[in-house]
Amino acid sequence: MAHSYNICLDIGGTKVLGAIFDENGEIIYRLKKKTKEGGDSQDNVEEVIISVVEEMIKESGIKKKEIHAIAAGAPGVIDQASGVILFSPNLPWRDYDIRTPLQKKFEVPFYIGNDVNVGVLGEYKYGAAKGYHNVVGFFVGTGLGGGLILNDELYTGNKFKAAEYGHMVLDPEGPLCGCGQRGCLEAFSSKKGMSAYVMQQTSRGRKNMLSDGIENGVFKSKLLKKALAAKDDVAVEAVDRSCHYLAIATGNMINTFSPDIVVYGGGVIEACGDIFLKKILKEVDRYCMPSIRTTVELKTAALGDDSILYGALSMIEG
């Protein structure tokens, strides 16, 4: 019997993570490659994607004709219907048709969606939100992304631009966000937001474990975990502030959508999820209506780093 494999990709600002899934939805091979530093041409990222796929096919020993489809999650506003990346904050892409060159190269269907939408889809099909119908997802990483499942459908809104609730404004006089607005959830609660707070406190002469580890405006999630374990004052404050605003945002989303479940994922949650969930749970009741709150569960993502890979798989499976 001929085998059939799916290749799934998580395209990030600095790396491309790839996995080959067999017919049973099991990962049989994985590979991670950095995109070139300062590789600010869209060709560079496309080259890395192609080389990841080619290398995985070669190293895993599967045949090119056994590949059924390729799917990817990438940051930005992506027209899922046409495979065009309209805009990507951390990648050099504007109105970029990524589907055509990849379909031409590998001669199989290629699917792509916004990384957090795809990650939430992964948790809904295979992870913490399996069996639920209405899901609000917060992914806390370098930035802060959202994904929504409403009545068992990924909600993407007009032109696939929905669920950017990392940019709900929670304090119009708050810190500047990368999007140009002030006081967005992302400006408080993401690694960028927490790092900015750490740098501010460091400039006031407060010693801490995180400031030396901040590169390109962010610390590593593992370092945050270490600093919290050591009860580093500045790290604890940065996390308390992050969770305070996440609790407010969660309350707003609970009141708006009455979801069955709110799922927290992303690199920060992967490293420190229990700490974040505990702090959010302690505060969230203040910010939503009790009658709606009683029917909502709050959980951390179950698939960790693989949420987006599994979400890409579920795009192929439809």
RODO-998366 format. One line per 5 residues: number of its first residue (from 1); their letters; for each residue z, y, x of N, C-alpha, C. Coordinates in steps of 0.001 Angstrom, whole numbers, plus 500000, padded with zeros to 6 digits. Example, Ala and Ser with C-alpha at 12.3 -4.5 7.8 and 13.67 -1.06 7.14 Angstrom:
residues 2
1> as> 507800:494310:513190:507800:495500:512300:507800:496700:513200 ~ 507080:497750:512850:507140:498940:513670:507870:500030:512900
END
This chain:
residues 318
1> mahsy> 500000:498797:500837:500000:500000:500000:500000:501249:500869 ~ 499159:502199:500512:499114:503437:501303:500369:504264:501054 ~ 500883:504842:502115:502053:505699:501983:501612:507112:501632 ~ 502555:507862:501042:502278:509262:500708:503479:510101:501126 ~ 503218:511112:501936:504304:511941:502460:504095:513400:502069
6> nicld> 505219:514129:501932:505151:515570:501702:505790:516298:502876 ~ 505149:517389:503286:505708:518195:504369:506276:519482:503776 ~ 507538:519745:504077:508215:520921:503516:508727:521817:504635 ~ 508602:523126:504419:508912:524107:505464:509866:525182:504960 ~ 510758:525588:505854:511632:526736:505609:511244:527771:506661
11> iggtk> 510521:528807:506217:510013:529816:507146:510986:530989:507174 ~ 511610:531221:508325:512581:532309:508429:512068:533429:509304 ~ 512901:534442:509473:512523:535576:510309:512400:535209:511782 ~ 513145:534179:512213:513141:533822:513637:512740:532375:513908 ~ 512635:531576:512838:512330:530164:513066:511555:529562:511900
16> vlgai> 510903:528428:512192:510304:527617:511134:510950:526235:511216 ~ 511516:525805:510089:512160:524504:510017:511263:523610:509171 ~ 510935:522428:509673:510037:521539:508945:510662:520172:508714 ~ 510250:519526:507637:510716:518165:507361:509611:517372:506687 ~ 509574:516078:506979:508654:515172:506281:509481:514326:505317
21> fdeng> 509081:514349:504054:509737:513537:503028:508878:512318:502707 ~ 509525:511157:502560:508783:509972:502120:508720:509924:500585 ~ 508155:508849:500043:507986:508741:498576:509318:508768:497830 ~ 510406:508401:498513:511718:508351:497851:512496:509655:497977 ~ 511830:510688:498484:512512:511971:498632:513515:511973:499773
26> eiiyr> 513312:511070:500748:514192:511025:501925:513498:511730:503090 ~ 514285:512469:503879:513720:513111:505071:513604:512070:506179 ~ 512370:511862:506680:512189:510857:507730:511958:511503:509100 ~ 511669:512811:509080:511442:513491:510367:511688:514971:510168 ~ 512320:515621:511182:512496:517070:511072:512265:517758:512404
31> lkkkt> 511917:519021:512327:511585:519785:513529:511889:521265:513288 ~ 512390:521916:514343:512682:523350:514239:511999:524063:515397 ~ 511299:525147:515110:510661:525934:516174:510932:527413:515985 ~ 511183:528082:517088:511371:529536:517031:510015:530226:516893 ~ 509989:531311:516104:508796:532157:516125:509004:533104:517300
36> keggd> 507925:533511:517956:508058:534304:519185:508817:535594:518925 ~ 509717:535916:519869:510409:537205:519800:509370:538319:519817 ~ 509544:539252:518915:508603:540376:518876:507195:539936:518519 ~ 507062:538703:518025:505737:538249:517590:505449:538900:516264 ~ 504950:540137:516336:504863:540876:515086:503481:540802:514456
41> sqdnv> 502695:539796:514855:501432:539640:514149:501573:538466:513198 ~ 500901:538570:512049:501023:537473:511089:500433:536195:511664 ~ 499488:536345:512599:498874:535164:513216:499904:534341:513971 ~ 500838:535020:514648:501850:534304:515420:502638:533364:514527 ~ 503096:533875:513377:503899:533037:512488:503027:531908:511923
46> eevii> 501790:532247:511585:500867:531222:511080:500643:530132:512136 ~ 500502:530550:513397:500338:529579:514498:501536:528647:514596 ~ 502729:529238:514490:503943:528419:514582:504002:527419:513426 ~ 503661:527878:512227:503662:526984:511057:502702:525822:511295 ~ 501496:526149:511738:500491:525103:511990:500969:524141:513073
51> svvee> 501557:524692:514140:501994:523818:515233:503166:522932:514802 ~ 504047:523443:513930:505150:522620:513412:504588:521442:512612 ~ 503629:521742:511718:503040:520678:510897:502323:519658:511781 ~ 501514:520155:512723:500758:519243:513599:501685:518367:514443 ~ 502708:519004:514993:503631:518255:515863:504398:517195:515063
56> mikes> 504787:517543:513830:505516:516569:513009:504640:515375:512663 ~ 503367:515634:512336:502442:514540:512016:502312:513617:513237 ~ 502125:514258:514409:501918:513492:515639:503163:512679:516019 ~ 504312:513373:516059:505534:512729:516558:506085:511681:515593 ~ 505855:511879:514299:506416:510920:513332:505533:509681:513201
61> gikkk> 504286:509807:513694:503386:508658:513650:502713:508427:512303 ~ 502857:509384:511368:502150:509203:510092:500698:509677:510257 ~ 499847:509258:509368:498442:509656:509451:498209:510908:508621 ~ 497269:511719:509096:496972:512972:508401:496569:512718:506949 ~ 495831:511626:506721:495363:511363:505351:496473:510845:504418
66> eihai> 497646:510555:504998:498777:510116:504160:499575:511292:503603 ~ 499204:512506:504012:499927:513674:503531:499402:514072:502164 ~ 500339:514214:501245:499995:514508:499858:499932:516021:499637 ~ 500923:516761:500161:500947:518219:499993:501903:518846:500999 ~ 501765:520168:501150:502667:520951:502006:503246:522067:501143
71> aagap> 504551:522336:501305:505171:523424:500540:506168:524163:501419 ~ 506367:525440:501112:507236:526261:501959:507996:527302:501153 ~ 509157:527653:501668:509886:528824:501187:509853:529844:502313 ~ 509612:531130:501969:509577:532200:502977:510221:533450:502390 ~ 510768:534310:503254:511408:535511:502724:510376:536503:502194
76> gvidq> 510710:537183:501119:509824:538234:500635:509381:538053:499200 ~ 508529:538968:498767:507956:538899:497423:506662:538110:497530 ~ 506617:536967:496875:505499:536044:497044:504913:535692:495684 ~ 503611:535860:495565:502928:535453:494339:502706:533953:494403 ~ 503573:533221:493713:503520:531763:493782:502198:531209:493260
81> asgvi> 501597:531928:492304:500361:531438:491689:499199:531473:492676 ~ 499131:532549:493482:497978:532705:494390:498298:532349:495840 ~ 499596:532183:496152:499976:531895:497539:499864:533104:498446 ~ 499931:534307:497853:499847:535539:498652:501247:536117:498850 ~ 501581:536403:500115:502848:537061:500421:502604:538564:500307
86> lfspn> 503171:539172:499250:502905:540588:498975:503643:541472:499976 ~ 504863:541048:500299:505697:541851:501184:506814:540966:501711 ~ 507119:541065:502999:508222:540298:503565:509037:541189:504491 ~ 510349:541339:504211:511151:542300:504973:511293:541971:506456 ~ 511395:540664:506785:511643:540296:508189:510434:539698:508880
91> lpwrd> 509299:539683:508196:508083:539119:508780:506939:540123:508628 ~ 505961:540047:509534:504905:541080:509572:503813:540859:508537 ~ 504201:540629:507286:503224:540235:506279:503136:541237:505140 ~ 501916:541699:504830:501647:542528:503650:500385:541970:503001 ~ 500450:541637:501721:499272:541126:500998:498542:540059:501816
96> ydirt> 499318:539100:502270:498798:538114:503217:498582:536777:502510 ~ 497357:536328:502459:497037:535050:501838:497289:533935:502855 ~ 498418:533299:502730:498765:532241:503683:498216:530881:503214 ~ 497987:530775:501900:497568:529472:501361:496198:529037:501885 ~ 495215:529945:501835:493838:529567:502188:493711:528965:503585
101> plqkk> 494209:529643:504652:494052:529038:505986:494752:527688:506130 ~ 495916:527530:505476:496644:526261:505618:495986:525130:504823 ~ 495479:525452:503647:494775:524416:502871:493499:523983:503595 ~ 492841:524970:504214:491611:524685:504939:491910:523788:506147 ~ 492987:524133:506847:493350:523424:508071:493756:521975:507785
106> fevpf> 494579:521761:506759:495144:520422:506542:494524:519676:505351 ~ 493679:520376:504611:492938:519757:503494:493842:519090:502465 ~ 494990:519742:502192:495880:519291:501108:496384:520544:500376 ~ 496897:520378:499141:497444:521542:498431:498622:522162:499203 ~ 498713:523483:499134:499805:524208:499794:500511:525092:498769
111> yignd> 501849:524944:498684:502647:525734:497741:503610:526624:498529 ~ 503859:527826:498002:504832:528685:498674:505565:529544:497648 ~ 506848:529779:497907:507647:530636:497034:508688:531373:497844 ~ 509335:532358:497226:510425:533092:497875:511527:532116:498297 ~ 512023:532282:499525:512948:531284:500092:514202:531055:499256
116> vnvgv> 514776:532124:498718:516015:531927:497950:515713:531307:496586 ~ 514620:531749:495955:514203:531075:494715:514036:529580:494957 ~ 513362:529258:496069:513093:527860:496408:514402:527129:496724 ~ 515321:527802:497418:516627:527207:497734:517439:526893:496490 ~ 517425:527821:495534:518154:527603:494281:517508:526455:493499
121> lgeyk> 516192:526396:493547:515465:525287:492919:515893:523952:493536 ~ 516052:523935:494862:516516:522727:495555:517896:522293:495072 ~ 518808:523257:494945:520170:522943:494479:520152:522471:493027 ~ 519211:523017:492248:519092:522662:490828:518531:521242:490665 ~ 517551:520898:491500:516923:519574:491359:517747:518474:492052
126> ygaak> 518348:518800:493191:518951:517737:494024:520392:518002:494449 ~ 520911:519203:494181:522198:519565:494796:523306:519898:493814 ~ 524035:520975:494112:525246:521336:493366:524980:521682:491907 ~ 523741:522123:491598:523444:522563:490221:522652:521527:489429 ~ 522590:520307:489943:521843:519250:489262:522472:518971:487895
131> gyhnv> 521632:518919:486884:522157:518626:485547:522568:519858:484754 ~ 522498:521030:485360:522812:522274:484654:521506:522954:484225 ~ 521574:523808:483215:520343:524402:482664:520153:525865:483059 ~ 521269:526560:483299:521204:527989:483644:522006:528216:484911 ~ 521316:528624:485943:521937:528679:487271:521725:530050:487905
136> vgffv> 522804:530649:488375:522721:531868:489183:523036:531475:490614 ~ 522132:531783:491548:522365:531446:492950:522471:532689:493813 ~ 523499:532736:494651:523632:533788:495670:523492:533109:497025 ~ 522547:533551:497852:522429:532992:499194:522829:534057:500209 ~ 523934:533786:500908:524515:534761:501830:524140:534379:503255
141> gtglg> 523234:535157:503852:522822:534907:505227:522719:536232:505942 ~ 521681:536388:506766:521433:537665:507441:521334:538757:506390 ~ 520572:538484:505323:520523:539359:504155:521238:538674:503008 ~ 520954:539114:501780:521577:538467:500640:520542:538292:499537 ~ 520226:537049:499210:519173:536773:498234:519712:536178:496961
146> gglil> 518906:536278:495910:519280:535703:494629:518194:534784:494115 ~ 518588:533855:493267:517634:532980:492589:518202:532605:491237 ~ 517335:532524:490236:517778:532317:488860:517031:531163:488196 ~ 517762:530249:487603:517157:529247:486746:517653:529545:485331 ~ 516748:529821:484400:517134:530089:483014:516451:529070:482107
151> ndely> 517253:528394:481289:516717:527350:480401:515798:526385:481150 ~ 516284:525906:482295:515576:524899:483103:514271:525382:483724 ~ 514075:526701:483807:512874:527243:484454:513305:528236:485522 ~ 512634:528181:486676:512860:529211:487686:512372:530537:487098 ~ 513280:531531:487032:512891:532822:486454:512392:533734:487572
156> tgnkf> 511099:534086:487523:510535:534901:488608:510107:536298:488143 ~ 510171:536540:486828:509884:537885:486331:508428:538298:486489 ~ 508185:539566:486278:506834:540107:486385:506363:540047:487839 ~ 505201:539470:488068:504594:539380:489408:505511:538700:490433 ~ 506352:537780:489979:507225:536998:490878:508226:537865:491659
161> kaaey> 508622:539008:491098:509488:539927:491851:510957:539869:491426 ~ 511300:538981:490489:512650:539003:489914:513726:538466:490857 ~ 514959:538640:490409:516154:538058:491038:516486:538653:492404 ~ 516079:539914:492634:516487:540582:493880:517870:541220:493686 ~ 518837:540406:493261:520125:541034:492951:521014:541207:494172
166> ghmvl> 520481:540884:495362:521147:541342:496594:521087:542865:496657 ~ 520191:543436:495839:520022:544894:495847:520507:545545:494563 ~ 521435:544870:493856:522110:545608:492784:523045:546603:493467 ~ 523025:547844:492987:523825:548902:493612:525235:548848:493048 ~ 526207:548630:493928:527594:548508:493492:528412:549744:493842
171> dpegp> 527863:550583:494714:528511:551860:495045:527439:552810:495572 ~ 526982:553753:494733:525875:554637:495140:526205:555494:496363 ~ 527496:555613:496697:527879:556362:497914:528183:555413:499058 ~ 527867:554137:498889:528228:553109:499869:527348:553131:501109 ~ 527504:552111:501961:526733:552054:503211:525236:551887:502949
176> lcgcg> 524445:552380:503889:522993:552288:503779:522554:550834:503899 ~ 521608:550437:503043:521058:549082:503073:519670:549137:503698 ~ 519223:548008:504216:517884:547917:504802:516768:548279:503829 ~ 517053:548207:502531:516017:548495:501528:515841:549997:501299 ~ 516742:550807:501923:516637:552254:501761:517638:552828:500770
181> qrgcl> 518221:551962:499968:519203:552389:498978:520601:552351:499608 ~ 521581:552934:498951:522970:552841:499426:523809:551921:498544 ~ 524764:551233:499193:525781:550492:498450:525299:549260:497715 ~ 524190:548654:498192:523741:547382:497602:524726:546272:497951 ~ 524711:545231:497157:525498:544035:497472:525225:543575:498905
186> eafss> 523941:543565:499299:523581:543128:500656:524249:543979:501732 ~ 524396:545285:501466:524978:546198:502462:526469:545926:502686 ~ 527106:545263:501735:528524:544901:501877:528719:543443:502301 ~ 527962:542542:501705:528353:541135:501714:527558:540222:502629 ~ 526393:540671:503118:525573:539826:504000:526114:539879:505430
191> kkgms> 525508:539081:506319:525890:539176:507738:525586:540568:508277 ~ 524463:541150:507836:524145:542522:508263:525245:543479:507817 ~ 525666:543336:506562:526709:544205:506011:528047:544017:506704 ~ 528426:542770:506923:529702:542487:507597:529653:542953:509049 ~ 528497:542752:509714:528353:543175:511113:528477:544689:511243
196> ayvmq> 527894:545421:510289:527981:546885:510314:529446:547323:510201 ~ 530208:546640:509352:531636:546939:509209:532377:546662:510519 ~ 532064:545522:511137:532704:545147:512407:532400:546208:513479 ~ 531148:546643:513563:530765:547650:514568:531484:548973:514321 ~ 531624:549325:513041:532339:550562:512686:533801:550484:513154
201> qtsrg> 534448:549354:512883:535846:549185:513292:535979:549111:514818 ~ 534982:548485:515480:534986:548396:516943:534888:549793:517545 ~ 534055:550625:516942:533893:552003:517467:535174:552812:517286 ~ 536064:552329:516436:537374:552995:516274:538407:552419:517231 ~ 537915:551584:518147:538818:551055:519174:539554:549792:518783
206> rknml> 539157:549164:517686:539852:547938:517261:539220:546715:517908 ~ 540026:545998:518661:539542:544788:519327:539305:543688:518295 ~ 538247:542893:518498:537987:541766:517609:537075:540754:518301 ~ 536962:539593:517713:536190:538503:518326:534690:538571:518023 ~ 534302:539431:517092:532917:539393:516624:531979:540365:517324
211> sdgie> 532516:541519:517757:531626:542607:518207:530724:542201:519379 ~ 531256:541412:520325:530440:540998:521476:529335:540029:521072 ~ 529523:539371:519935:528542:538373:519497:527458:538941:518587 ~ 527487:540252:518362:526486:540844:517463:525202:541145:518230 ~ 524127:540462:517825:522811:540690:518436:521824:541027:517338
216> ngvfk> 520986:542030:517574:520024:542475:516557:520714:542729:515211 ~ 521928:543281:515296:522622:543671:514067:523360:542580:513321 ~ 523388:541351:513862:524143:540285:513179:524860:539346:514153 ~ 525997:538815:513679:526703:537778:514446:526249:536407:513949 ~ 526559:535372:514703:526268:534001:514274:527346:533539:513286
221> skllk> 526926:532763:512288:527889:532293:511274:529018:531461:511890 ~ 528675:530675:512932:529695:529835:513594:530795:530695:514220 ~ 530381:531855:514759:531349:532758:515386:532300:533327:514326 ~ 531767:533605:513152:532596:534113:512050:533649:533059:511687 ~ 533230:531821:511636:534155:530726:511309:535301:530667:512318
226> kalaa> 534941:530798:513613:535937:530793:514698:536924:531951:514555 ~ 536375:533138:514294:537205:534350:514186:538160:534235:512994 ~ 537698:533646:511899:538559:533481:510716:539667:532469:511008 ~ 539308:531399:511730:540314:530384:512091:541397:531001:512968 ~ 541001:531983:513795:541965:532648:514691:542672:533815:513995
231> kddva> 542403:533992:512699:542992:535084:511905:542723:536465:512523 ~ 541510:536642:513034:541086:537927:513587:541078:538971:512464 ~ 541870:540055:512649:542051:541047:511575:540740:541626:511057 ~ 539886:542045:511979:538644:542716:511579:537718:541737:510842 ~ 537656:540502:511347:536826:539480:510688:537336:539208:509277
236> veavd> 538651:539093:509134:539249:538832:507812:538936:539986:506857 ~ 539053:541224:507353:538735:542387:506507:537263:542383:506083 ~ 536384:542070:507036:534944:542061:506729:534643:541025:505645 ~ 535302:539877:505737:535082:538815:504750:535712:539178:503398 ~ 536909:539767:503442:537547:540199:502186:536652:541198:501444
241> rschy> 536080:542117:502211:535203:543137:501625:533936:542474:501069 ~ 533376:541557:501836:532191:540826:501394:532473:540091:500075 ~ 533591:539393:500014:533930:538592:498829:534292:539465:497638 ~ 534895:540612:497893:535217:541556:496826:533936:541959:496086 ~ 532905:542325:496852:531651:542749:496221:530873:541563:495637
246> laiat> 530987:540404:496280:530382:539204:495693:531033:538865:494349 ~ 532343:539077:494243:533054:538815:492981:532578:539772:491886 ~ 532397:541046:492242:531899:542029:491267:530489:541639:490802 ~ 529630:541330:491769:528247:540956:491448:528219:539687:490596 ~ 529083:538724:490948:529160:537476:490186:529580:537754:488747
251> gnmin> 530578:538609:488586:531036:538988:487237:529913:539610:486429 ~ 529140:540499:487077:528002:541130:486395:526976:540097:485954 ~ 526689:539133:486832:525695:538109:486511:526207:537165:485419 ~ 527496:536874:485451:528096:536022:484407:527966:536711:483043 ~ 528300:538011:482998:528190:538742:481734:526749:538858:481265
256> tfspd> 525815:538967:482202:524415:539167:481839:523756:537881:481356 ~ 524023:536774:482039:523256:535545:481778:524063:534393:481175 ~ 525383:534501:481163:526211:533364:480745:525679:532043:481319 ~ 525631:531947:482663:525093:530717:483268:526075:529557:483115 ~ 525571:528337:483320:526465:527174:483350:527201:527144:484679
261> ivvyg> 526495:527630:485719:527054:527517:487062:526548:528643:487948 ~ 527416:529099:488851:527024:530024:489914:527159:529261:491225 ~ 526078:529252:492007:526068:528503:493269:525939:529478:494434 ~ 526767:529281:495467:526709:530109:496670:526171:529279:497823 ~ 525075:529737:498446:524491:529019:499568:524171:529968:500711
266> ggvie> 523375:529494:501667:523009:530315:502825:523887:530008:504027 ~ 523492:530546:505180:524149:530233:506452:525632:530535:506502 ~ 526032:531664:505901:527449:532053:505927:528276:531064:505108 ~ 527744:530668:503967:528458:529733:503087:528483:528345:503723 ~ 527393:527986:504375:527327:526715:505095:528476:526637:506110
271> acgdi> 528771:527773:506779:529823:527794:507811:531230:528002:507233 ~ 531343:528878:506251:532683:529299:505779:532826:529253:504261 ~ 532104:528353:503605:532023:528356:502138:533343:528256:501405 ~ 534246:527401:501883:535517:527222:501173:536322:528505:501159 ~ 536308:529213:502296:537054:530468:502409:536465:531500:501437
276> flkki> 535143:531599:501426:534477:532569:500541:534730:532234:499071 ~ 534562:530962:498715:534714:530570:497313:536131:530861:496813 ~ 537116:530550:497652:538518:530786:497282:538757:532268:496982 ~ 538227:533129:497862:538436:534570:497696:537685:535104:496470 ~ 536474:534601:496234:535691:535043:495071:536391:534604:493784
281> lkevd> 536852:533353:493762:537531:532819:492569:538799:533609:492235 ~ 539466:534088:493284:540711:534831:493077:540462:536149:492336 ~ 539255:536686:492517:538975:538031:492008:538002:538104:490833 ~ 537168:537100:490676:536014:537232:489763:536422:537492:488312 ~ 537569:536966:487890:537986:537122:486488:538172:538585:486091
286> rycmp> 538447:539431:487057:538609:540864:486754:537305:541508:486289 ~ 536187:540867:486658:534894:541551:486489:533985:540915:485451 ~ 534518:539957:484669:533673:539420:483596:534516:539167:482353 ~ 533821:539008:481243:534523:538816:479976:535122:537412:479922 ~ 536418:537321:479579:537086:536016:479591:536349:534982:478747
291> sirtt> 535815:535406:477592:535166:534443:476692:533895:533859:477312 ~ 533254:534614:478229:532059:534076:478903:532473:533289:480143 ~ 533490:533787:480835:533954:533168:482084:534371:531709:481880 ~ 534941:531408:480707:535493:530059:480487:534433:528960:480550 ~ 533152:529309:480358:532118:528262:480342:531259:528262:481606
296> velkt> 531764:528906:482668:530991:528979:483919:531744:528289:485053 ~ 531031:527470:485818:531608:526880:487031:531102:527645:488249 ~ 531925:527752:489278:531505:528362:490546:531598:527295:491633 ~ 530506:527105:492381:530490:526055:493405:529724:526520:494643 ~ 530013:525886:495783:529172:526131:496961:528009:525141:496940
301> aalgd> 526917:525528:497575:525716:524692:497629:526031:523357:498286 ~ 525312:522310:497868:525588:520964:498378:524621:520537:499478 ~ 523474:521210:499567:522432:520737:500496:522436:521485:501831 ~ 523317:522470:501954:523436:523206:503216:522120:523806:503663 ~ 521804:523570:504921:520575:524109:505514:519304:523560:504873
306> dsily> 519441:522472:504124:518248:521804:503583:517865:522254:502173 ~ 518622:523187:501585:518326:523634:500210:516865:524014:500045 ~ 516350:524803:500987:514978:525318:500865:513967:524186:501035 ~ 514249:523244:501934:513356:522104:502124:513240:521276:500844 ~ 514385:521015:500212:514390:520243:498965:513754:521032:497812
311> galsm> 513939:522354:497832:513298:523195:496821:511786:523168:496968 ~ 511328:523181:498222:509878:523099:498482:509336:521768:497954 ~ 510114:520703:498157:509710:519384:497640:509581:519426:496121 ~ 510533:520096:495451:510468:520123:493993:509323:520987:493472 ~ 508831:521949:494294:507634:522704:493898:506418:521770:493858
316> ieg> 506338:520858:494830:505228:519911:494879:505285:518971:493673 ~ 506519:518540:493376:506685:517579:492286:506515:518234:490918 ~ 506510:519585:490914:506329:520319:489673:507553:520196:488805
END
